[in-house]
Amino acid sequence: MINCDIAVIGAGPAGLAAAVAAYNAGVKDIIVIERDKEAGGILNQCIHNGFGLHRFGEELSGPEYAGRYIDMLKETDIKLKLKTMVLSIDNKVISAVSEENGFEQIKAKAIILAMGCRERNRGPISVPGDRGSGVFSAGCAQRYLNIEGYLVGKRVVILGSGDIGLIMARRMTLEGAKVLAVAEIMPFTNGLSRNVAQCLDDFGIPLYLSHTVTDVIGDGRIEGIVISQVDESMKPIKGTEKRFDCDTLLLSVGLVPENELTRGAGIEIDPRTNGAIVGEDMQTNEAGVFACGNVLHVHDLVDYVSAESERAGISAARFVLSGGAERGAQTAVLNGSNVSYTVPQHFSPEKIEKGIDIFFRVRKKIRLGEIRVESNGIKLAGFKREFLAPGEMQKITVPKVLLDRAEGDITVSAVEIEEAE
């Protein structure tokens, strides 16, 4: 049995930031466990720029951003266990296996969950048609191209307008492939607005909103894709079919937090985010177990992942140094109109020092809107926004002086500006 103060599961951007923050907060006996052969996580295959503007004040590629935190880690005594697969967590005992050490167990005073997320595949979205080769998730195609050096196809259709799919539309085009179309089942895009502009509009790639794939044609290798318009119930409308002759279909249809370990440990999951339910300190319902990054909820900016994960690392360090301080009474953070989820889901008012950061996503596009924070019908705060979209995660900071006015639970809503007035 290996003993340590803090064990971090995952050495992607969340795990690295959490580990370094915990170390700087005074806890030195830290182990980071990573199943891959190197640290950095998904950033290692994201060779495009756009990372780090908030965190470092400059534009970096994914590997450069990861490298900043890897360098920080190297300046500490934190132990990094690579090529090690975690099997289970039970009462803060981590069971893991690796080629080098075989089966081993690690007992920690605190655990930080930072396993990231995975792509949703063809099965859960029930794409019909033949099962010829040429169907890839967008992230898989990205790894083949950017890490392995393989172009997976020459004539491409992309289903879904998530950021990975949008970025791959540009990447495949730059490598000589022809991206024929991007189809999105929703009436709005699910990626950042800047990615729609830079990856589709700049290259003349057509975007079909309220469309989905209704047939995959081909024996052995796919030969064509049929997309159809959908109605308000997401059902295909007959007579709207469009066929594209292609050899590749990329799926960018959402990300799912990797929470099998979390569920196995008996930690409560929020069905809205598919991540753990946490407080303002990123602590789950299991005392001493914290969660951060994409395993908690899917982010669109790695800069936010780092900030959130640093909070988890600092909180884990405080937990260890205090011997496991008790949590106080909890105030819930509830969904109001047009808000699909909030993180954190609750907080302890007496633990708030300056204020609380609340992350959330809206259900629909809103132009000229207001984010409202209310308690028992009393408006505590209002934040004006020129534009809100489901594909862009929102963040507000509510100062403690306003939270102290709350009479019970608080509700976060997003309303049209006319309605707000």
Order of alpha helices (4+ residues) and beta strands (2+ residues): beta-alpha-beta-alpha-beta-beta-beta-beta-beta-alpha-beta-alpha-beta-alpha-beta-beta-beta-beta-beta-beta-beta-alpha-beta-beta-beta-alpha-beta-beta-beta-beta-beta-beta-beta-alpha-beta-alpha
